[in-house]
């Protein structure tokens, strides 16, 4: 919890951490109004899926040139501009009068969020370098906290009955708090490094880091999407416990991110990812017993393991010698989002053709790959 205390006691660290929370407050508020948008525009599930694809397309479109913009304007300014763009773009999907303007609005919202995501992770990487402090994992904990705040905001749906007003209130909350703290980080620029030409020596660790990010974020998405159905159909849990796996996963994910920096400072990022993977393997083992209570415990254990993986991979990617931190973060973010988007439908096909149990066997073997990758990275480090 040392990094959480650091964030809460120092505006220099709270400012960047609040950007993480901001992004999920805006995204979470949009997410709770998806059914409303579907009904308002009279679109079916297939059309809604295509519209949401444009949000993802916006995220991926910005990745190739985000690092160039961040380096040109400065990582602090880029983060602030990203917050402003995300707040403005968050309003667009709920204001869309037609299906096609919905797609355009979601594309811009996705692009703004993708840019802000890269900027804020690069910002934390640079602050960690300059201050020799670790708070990346806790900053990702604030992202999870933002989702919790957005979820609590769902209680406003009834009283307000106005999605645009609700989103405007969320955007104002985000902006007001950022206005109080953005001056603490806006002047931060990425440290100048001596860039090295492309080589396999540089590409190998990035390939492994990218694959770890792809699997970790893909697995997170799979558990979010499939844990309830697994408890319902495989563990034959009562209806009141269908969401217990997801809840346990989210709670331990948030807790692990607030605890992760202190442990990472002692053991190092690579060993931290390996330790997280061992927890995930233990979690999958419990899930695969199909026992209801053990499966719920297994999902919670997976949340604890995955909580440290993505923050640590961002930290490693942002500190590769000879590569600008923004480029490293962009690559890790791109592969991670690809996994988050691709894994659930791929596993859905496996579930249709085999069973949900087979899906979690696949995820277990993917976790074994991460463990092997950490061993290789540790050897390369020596």
JOWONOR-V82310 format. One record per residue. N is the residue number from 1. RES is the residue in one small letter. SS is DSSP state (h for helix, s for strand, l for the rest). NEAR is the number of other ideal C-beta (glycine too) atoms within 10 Angstrom. Layout:
BEGIN
N	RES	SS	NEAR
N	RES	SS	NEAR
END
This chain:
BEGIN
1	x	l	12
2	x	h	16
3	x	h	25
4	x	h	21
5	x	h	14
6	x	h	20
7	x	h	24
8	x	h	13
9	x	h	9
10	x	l	14
11	x	h	14
12	x	h	16
13	x	h	26
14	x	h	22
15	x	h	25
16	x	h	29
17	x	h	26
18	x	h	26
19	x	h	31
20	x	h	26
21	x	h	25
22	x	h	28
23	x	h	24
24	x	h	21
25	x	h	28
26	x	h	27
27	x	h	20
28	x	h	19
29	x	h	27
30	x	h	25
31	x	h	15
32	x	h	16
33	x	l	18
34	x	h	13
35	x	h	10
36	x	h	14
37	x	h	20
38	x	h	16
39	x	h	9
40	x	h	14
41	x	h	16
42	x	l	8
43	x	l	16
44	x	l	8
45	x	h	8
46	x	h	8
47	x	h	15
48	x	h	17
49	x	h	10
50	x	h	13
51	x	h	24
52	x	h	17
53	x	h	15
54	x	h	22
55	x	h	22
56	x	h	17
57	x	h	15
58	x	h	23
59	x	h	25
60	x	h	16
61	x	h	16
62	x	h	22
63	x	h	20
64	x	h	10
65	x	h	11
66	x	h	26
67	x	h	24
68	x	h	13
69	x	h	17
70	x	h	29
71	x	h	18
72	x	h	9
73	x	h	15
74	x	l	19
75	x	h	31
76	x	h	25
77	x	h	19
78	x	h	28
79	x	h	28
80	x	h	23
81	x	h	19
82	x	h	27
83	x	h	25
84	x	h	16
85	x	h	17
86	x	h	26
87	x	h	23
88	x	h	14
89	x	h	23
90	x	h	26
91	x	h	19
92	x	h	19
93	x	h	27
94	x	h	22
95	x	h	12
96	x	l	19
97	x	l	9
98	x	l	9
99	x	h	15
100	x	h	11
101	x	h	14
102	x	h	27
103	x	h	20
104	x	h	16
105	x	h	24
106	x	h	24
107	x	h	22
108	x	h	19
109	x	h	26
110	x	h	25
111	x	h	23
112	x	h	26
113	x	h	24
114	x	h	26
115	x	h	26
116	x	h	28
117	x	h	25
118	x	h	30
119	x	h	30
120	x	h	27
121	x	h	31
122	x	h	30
123	x	h	31
124	x	h	32
125	x	h	24
126	x	h	22
127	x	h	22
128	x	h	21
129	x	h	14
130	x	h	11
131	x	h	13
132	x	l	7
133	x	l	19
134	x	l	21
135	x	l	27
136	x	h	30
137	x	h	29
138	x	h	28
139	x	h	29
140	x	h	27
141	x	h	28
142	x	h	26
143	x	h	24
144	x	h	21
145	x	h	20
146	x	h	24
147	x	h	19
148	x	h	16
149	x	h	17
150	x	h	20
151	x	h	16
152	x	h	10
153	x	h	19
154	x	l	14
155	x	l	9
156	x	h	16
157	x	h	14
158	x	h	7
159	x	h	8
160	x	h	13
161	x	l	10
162	x	l	13
163	x	h	20
164	x	h	12
165	x	h	12
166	x	h	21
167	x	h	22
168	x	h	16
169	x	h	15
170	x	h	25
171	x	h	22
172	x	h	11
173	x	h	18
174	x	h	24
175	x	h	16
176	x	h	9
177	x	h	17
178	x	h	20
179	x	h	11
180	x	h	13
181	x	h	18
182	x	h	20
183	x	h	12
184	x	h	17
185	x	l	26
186	x	l	17
187	x	l	10
188	x	l	21
189	x	l	14
190	x	l	22
191	x	l	12
192	x	l	8
193	x	l	12
194	x	l	6
195	x	l	10
196	x	l	12
197	x	l	6
198	x	l	10
199	x	l	9
200	x	h	7
201	x	h	10
202	x	h	16
203	x	h	11
204	x	h	13
205	x	h	19
206	x	h	18
207	x	h	14
208	x	h	20
209	x	h	24
210	x	h	21
211	x	h	17
212	x	h	29
213	x	h	26
214	x	h	22
215	x	h	24
216	x	h	28
217	x	h	25
218	x	h	24
219	x	h	27
220	x	h	22
221	x	h	19
222	x	h	24
223	x	h	29
224	x	h	17
225	x	h	16
226	x	h	23
227	x	h	27
228	x	h	19
229	x	h	14
230	x	h	25
231	x	h	26
232	x	h	15
233	x	h	15
234	x	l	18
235	x	l	20
236	x	l	9
237	x	l	20
238	x	l	10
239	x	h	8
240	x	h	7
241	x	h	17
242	x	l	17
243	x	l	14
244	x	h	21
245	x	h	29
246	x	h	20
247	x	h	16
248	x	h	22
249	x	h	25
250	x	h	21
251	x	h	15
252	x	h	21
253	x	h	25
254	x	h	20
255	x	h	17
256	x	h	24
257	x	h	29
258	x	h	22
259	x	h	20
260	x	h	28
261	x	h	29
262	x	h	17
263	x	h	18
264	x	h	23
265	x	h	15
266	x	h	8
267	x	h	11
268	x	l	15
269	x	h	25
270	x	h	21
271	x	h	16
272	x	h	25
273	x	h	28
274	x	h	21
275	x	h	19
276	x	h	28
277	x	h	25
278	x	h	13
279	x	h	21
280	x	h	29
281	x	h	18
282	x	h	17
283	x	h	29
284	x	h	24
285	x	h	14
286	x	h	19
287	x	h	30
288	x	l	17
289	x	l	13
290	x	l	16
291	x	l	13
292	x	h	17
293	x	h	13
294	x	h	16
295	x	h	26
296	x	h	23
297	x	h	19
298	x	h	27
299	x	h	27
300	x	h	23
301	x	h	23
302	x	h	32
303	x	h	29
304	x	h	23
305	x	h	27
306	x	h	26
307	x	h	28
308	x	h	28
309	x	h	31
310	x	h	26
311	x	h	29
312	x	h	29
313	x	h	30
314	x	h	28
315	x	h	25
316	x	h	24
317	x	h	27
318	x	l	26
319	x	l	14
320	x	l	18
321	x	l	8
322	x	l	13
323	x	l	20
324	x	l	20
325	x	h	28
326	x	h	25
327	x	h	22
328	x	h	26
329	x	h	28
330	x	h	28
331	x	h	21
332	x	h	26
333	x	h	27
334	x	h	21
335	x	h	25
336	x	h	25
337	x	h	22
338	x	h	19
339	x	h	25
340	x	h	22
341	x	h	16
342	x	h	14
343	x	h	25
344	x	h	18
345	x	h	11
346	x	h	14
347	x	h	22
348	x	h	15
349	x	h	10
350	x	h	15
351	x	h	19
352	x	h	8
353	x	h	8
354	x	l	12
355	x	l	14
356	x	h	21
357	x	h	14
358	x	h	13
359	x	h	22
360	x	h	29
361	x	h	15
362	x	h	16
363	x	h	25
364	x	h	17
365	x	h	10
366	x	h	21
367	x	h	26
368	x	h	14
369	x	h	14
370	x	h	26
371	x	h	16
372	x	h	13
373	x	h	21
374	x	h	24
375	x	h	12
376	x	h	13
377	x	h	20
378	x	h	14
379	x	h	9
380	x	h	12
381	x	h	11
382	x	l	4
END
